[in-house]
Amino acid sequence: MAKKLGHLEVIDIDKRVKANKEKWHNENLCQVNGSLVRLGIFEGEFHWHKHDKEDELFFVLSGKLLLDIEGKGTLELTPHQGYTVPTGVVHRTRAKEKTVVLMVEQDTVKPKGDP
């Protein structure tokens, strides 16, 4: 049986953030049952998109995440705040400064969204 991503190892978020040089970064940290925990490092704006089969949780570790929700407006999430975008809801993420986020979503999600 293959070793599962992130199992039986320490996940060092600070080390991963410091090593990252990109303004927009998304990586899988571990898999828990049928869900992935992903690290997002955001600075700038992502495109509007939706996920046809999955909910998506955003949980801010540092910075400030602007989460635009179609028909609802913009939410501002600061450290230790989270928000779940339900299946099929059109949304986009923005960050004016470097923002570090954990995301939890099913392992079937397409990180760039469904058409």
Backbone bond lengths (Angstrom), bond angles and torsions (degrees), N, CA, C in turn:
res aa  C-N    CA-C-N  psi(-1)  N-CA   C-N-CA  omega(-1)  CA-C   N-CA-C  phi
1 M - - - 1.451 - - 1.537 108.69 -
2 A 1.319 116.88 132.44 1.459 121.85 -178.96 1.530 110.65 -72.65
3 K 1.312 114.99 146.89 1.457 120.92 177.25 1.522 109.41 -66.70
4 K 1.325 117.09 134.50 1.457 120.96 178.67 1.521 110.17 -79.17
5 L 1.311 115.36 146.16 1.449 123.04 178.68 1.526 110.43 -54.87
6 G 1.332 116.94 123.46 1.448 121.71 174.40 1.516 116.37 79.12
7 H 1.316 118.83 -1.78 1.460 120.37 -179.15 1.525 110.03 -81.89
8 L 1.312 115.25 140.12 1.460 123.69 177.39 1.527 112.51 57.40
9 E 1.326 115.93 36.83 1.465 120.28 174.39 1.528 108.56 -149.76
10 V 1.321 115.50 152.09 1.461 121.10 177.71 1.525 108.69 -76.59
11 I 1.308 116.23 133.92 1.468 121.86 176.08 1.527 106.28 -102.59
12 D 1.327 116.85 109.16 1.461 122.93 -176.04 1.533 109.40 -99.37
13 I 1.332 115.48 96.34 1.470 121.02 -177.10 1.527 110.58 -63.45
14 D 1.338 118.10 -46.70 1.467 120.68 -178.50 1.525 111.47 -56.71
15 K 1.309 116.88 -43.65 1.468 121.27 179.71 1.531 110.81 -62.02
16 R 1.324 116.76 -42.69 1.467 120.80 -179.71 1.525 111.33 -67.17
17 V 1.330 116.90 -39.60 1.466 120.91 179.56 1.527 109.62 -65.61
18 K 1.328 117.16 -46.10 1.471 120.64 -179.77 1.524 112.02 -62.80
19 A 1.322 117.84 -34.08 1.466 121.98 -178.80 1.529 112.59 -76.49
20 N 1.318 117.36 -19.32 1.459 121.31 -176.37 1.528 111.25 -78.54
21 K 1.319 116.87 133.96 1.472 122.43 179.04 1.530 112.26 -113.83
22 E 1.317 117.48 -2.13 1.465 121.95 -177.16 1.525 110.68 -88.93
23 K 1.338 116.82 152.31 1.462 120.73 175.65 1.526 111.35 -79.94
24 W 1.327 116.43 -23.41 1.467 120.76 179.80 1.521 107.64 -133.31
25 H 1.325 115.77 113.12 1.466 120.30 -174.45 1.525 109.13 -137.85
26 N 1.317 116.20 139.44 1.465 122.35 179.42 1.522 106.84 -142.22
27 E 1.338 116.87 120.94 1.469 119.29 179.14 1.520 110.63 -139.26
28 N 1.320 114.90 146.39 1.462 121.03 175.58 1.524 109.37 -75.18
29 L 1.334 116.13 130.00 1.463 120.68 177.20 1.516 111.50 -97.28
30 C 1.330 115.61 -46.15 1.458 119.11 -179.10 1.523 109.32 -162.10
31 Q 1.314 114.47 165.04 1.457 121.30 175.92 1.521 107.90 -116.35
32 V 1.325 115.75 130.32 1.457 122.25 178.26 1.519 106.58 -123.10
33 N 1.325 115.12 108.66 1.466 121.06 -173.85 1.528 108.01 54.28
34 G 1.312 119.79 -122.76 1.464 120.59 -177.94 1.516 113.66 -96.42
35 S 1.330 117.43 14.95 1.466 120.80 -178.05 1.519 111.14 -116.67
36 L 1.327 114.97 149.28 1.454 121.82 173.70 1.518 108.52 -104.18
37 V 1.318 115.55 142.56 1.457 121.55 168.67 1.521 105.02 -105.18
38 R 1.326 115.29 122.45 1.467 120.72 -176.13 1.522 109.82 -117.82
39 L 1.314 114.96 148.29 1.453 122.10 172.68 1.516 107.79 -99.77
40 G 1.320 116.57 127.78 1.456 121.52 174.78 1.511 109.52 -117.52
41 I 1.321 115.95 132.49 1.457 121.81 172.54 1.519 104.92 -119.58
42 F 1.326 115.66 114.38 1.458 121.15 -170.98 1.526 110.78 -119.88
43 E 1.318 114.82 136.54 1.456 122.14 167.50 1.515 105.60 -153.60
44 G 1.307 115.86 109.34 1.453 121.19 -174.85 1.516 109.76 123.15
45 E 1.311 115.24 -151.60 1.464 121.20 -172.25 1.524 110.67 -130.31
46 F 1.332 116.47 136.60 1.456 122.79 175.51 1.529 107.62 -100.35
47 H 1.324 117.86 163.67 1.453 121.18 -178.32 1.545 111.26 -80.31
48 W 1.315 116.03 159.11 1.459 121.87 174.40 1.522 108.14 -65.57
49 H 1.332 116.90 137.34 1.467 120.59 179.91 1.527 109.23 -162.67
50 K 1.324 115.41 176.52 1.463 121.97 176.09 1.527 107.90 -147.38
51 H 1.319 114.65 168.22 1.461 121.19 175.36 1.524 106.44 -122.50
52 D 1.318 116.08 118.58 1.469 121.32 -173.10 1.520 114.38 -72.78
53 K 1.337 117.91 -20.67 1.468 120.14 -174.23 1.521 114.17 -126.06
54 E 1.336 118.12 -3.42 1.458 119.12 -170.56 1.528 112.42 -136.42
55 D 1.341 115.20 146.29 1.459 122.20 166.29 1.532 106.87 -80.91
56 E 1.341 116.09 163.23 1.463 120.00 179.01 1.526 108.82 -141.52
57 L 1.330 116.42 123.56 1.461 122.22 177.89 1.516 109.42 -99.13
58 F 1.323 116.33 131.77 1.465 123.34 172.37 1.521 107.24 -113.08
59 F 1.338 117.88 129.55 1.450 122.15 177.43 1.529 107.79 -132.70
60 V 1.325 116.62 116.99 1.461 121.84 -173.31 1.530 110.78 -82.19
61 L 1.335 115.38 128.90 1.463 121.57 174.94 1.528 111.28 -96.62
62 S 1.344 117.15 -40.19 1.461 121.49 177.06 1.520 109.43 -152.62
63 G 1.331 116.03 156.39 1.455 120.98 -178.45 1.515 111.66 86.85
64 K 1.329 115.14 -156.22 1.462 121.59 -178.62 1.523 108.66 -142.06
65 L 1.320 116.96 120.76 1.460 122.29 -179.41 1.522 109.45 -101.33
66 L 1.322 115.78 126.17 1.457 121.64 171.88 1.515 106.53 -97.30
67 L 1.307 115.85 122.15 1.458 122.08 -177.01 1.521 107.67 -117.31
68 D 1.327 115.33 107.12 1.465 121.53 179.34 1.520 108.56 -87.26
69 I 1.319 116.17 125.56 1.459 122.58 -179.92 1.528 107.77 -117.69
70 E 1.319 116.23 122.13 1.463 120.46 -179.42 1.530 110.29 -56.29
71 G 1.328 115.68 127.17 1.459 121.30 178.20 1.515 114.68 81.32
72 K 1.337 117.75 -5.35 1.465 120.68 -177.87 1.524 111.98 -120.05
73 G 1.324 117.30 -23.01 1.457 120.66 -178.09 1.515 111.77 101.90
74 T 1.320 115.05 -155.55 1.458 121.92 -175.93 1.521 110.79 -111.16
75 L 1.314 115.15 131.43 1.460 121.90 173.19 1.520 107.77 -103.43
76 E 1.318 116.88 143.73 1.453 121.97 176.60 1.522 107.64 -113.00
77 L 1.327 115.85 116.26 1.457 121.00 -179.69 1.522 109.57 -108.54
78 T 1.324 115.52 129.83 1.453 122.32 179.09 1.530 108.50 -112.09
79 P 1.337 117.68 173.49 1.471 119.37 -176.04 1.529 113.77 -49.91
80 H 1.308 113.83 135.54 1.466 125.09 178.59 1.522 112.43 75.27
81 Q 1.340 116.55 19.08 1.459 121.20 172.89 1.524 108.84 -116.18
82 G 1.328 115.16 147.09 1.450 120.40 179.50 1.512 111.02 -137.55
83 Y 1.336 114.68 167.45 1.459 121.26 179.83 1.522 107.84 -156.41
84 T 1.328 116.78 137.86 1.457 121.29 177.03 1.524 109.71 -105.24
85 V 1.332 115.49 123.56 1.463 121.65 174.98 1.526 106.76 -90.91
86 P 1.336 117.78 119.31 1.464 120.35 -178.62 1.525 113.11 -69.46
87 T 1.299 115.20 159.37 1.461 123.41 175.72 1.527 110.45 -48.29
88 G 1.332 116.24 134.70 1.460 121.96 172.90 1.515 115.99 81.16
89 V 1.331 118.93 -4.06 1.464 121.13 -178.79 1.531 109.43 -86.08
90 V 1.318 115.89 126.92 1.463 121.86 -179.83 1.534 108.34 -75.28
91 H 1.338 115.25 131.61 1.461 120.54 -176.41 1.528 110.59 -153.82
92 R 1.322 115.28 168.35 1.460 121.41 171.27 1.522 108.09 -151.24
93 T 1.317 115.69 155.36 1.453 121.76 177.72 1.521 109.20 -111.01
94 R 1.352 113.97 145.92 1.463 120.80 176.88 1.524 108.11 -141.66
95 A 1.317 115.26 150.87 1.462 120.83 175.53 1.520 108.58 -148.37
96 K 1.327 116.70 123.73 1.462 121.29 179.80 1.519 111.32 -79.43
97 E 1.335 116.24 -20.33 1.461 122.76 177.66 1.521 108.04 -133.01
98 K 1.309 117.32 166.25 1.463 120.99 179.24 1.529 109.13 -56.05
99 T 1.315 115.45 124.08 1.462 121.91 -177.14 1.521 108.85 -130.53
100 V 1.327 115.69 133.22 1.462 121.85 -178.02 1.521 108.07 -110.62
101 V 1.340 115.28 127.13 1.460 122.39 -171.98 1.529 109.56 -133.47
102 L 1.321 116.36 141.78 1.458 121.16 165.60 1.519 107.18 -98.27
103 M 1.319 116.20 138.79 1.461 121.44 176.63 1.521 107.91 -123.85
104 V 1.305 115.91 140.30 1.462 121.32 176.12 1.515 106.58 -123.35
105 E 1.323 115.38 126.40 1.457 120.77 -177.77 1.525 109.02 -157.57
106 Q 1.316 116.78 160.74 1.462 119.80 179.13 1.520 109.67 -62.23
107 D 1.316 115.51 154.06 1.461 119.55 -178.53 1.527 113.00 -70.43
108 T 1.317 117.63 -3.03 1.471 121.87 177.31 1.528 112.47 -90.36
109 V 1.330 117.66 -9.06 1.460 119.76 -174.88 1.526 111.01 -65.76
110 K 1.320 115.67 143.78 1.459 122.06 173.17 1.528 105.62 -94.28
111 P 1.334 119.08 115.85 1.463 120.94 -174.77 1.527 114.64 -55.80
112 K 1.318 118.27 -25.11 1.468 120.07 179.51 1.525 112.41 -95.75
113 G 1.335 117.49 3.34 1.451 120.76 177.14 1.514 113.68 92.85
114 D 1.327 114.52 167.25 1.463 121.69 175.84 1.524 108.19 -95.34
115 P 1.340 116.85 151.95 1.480 119.81 -178.28 1.513 112.44 -61.85
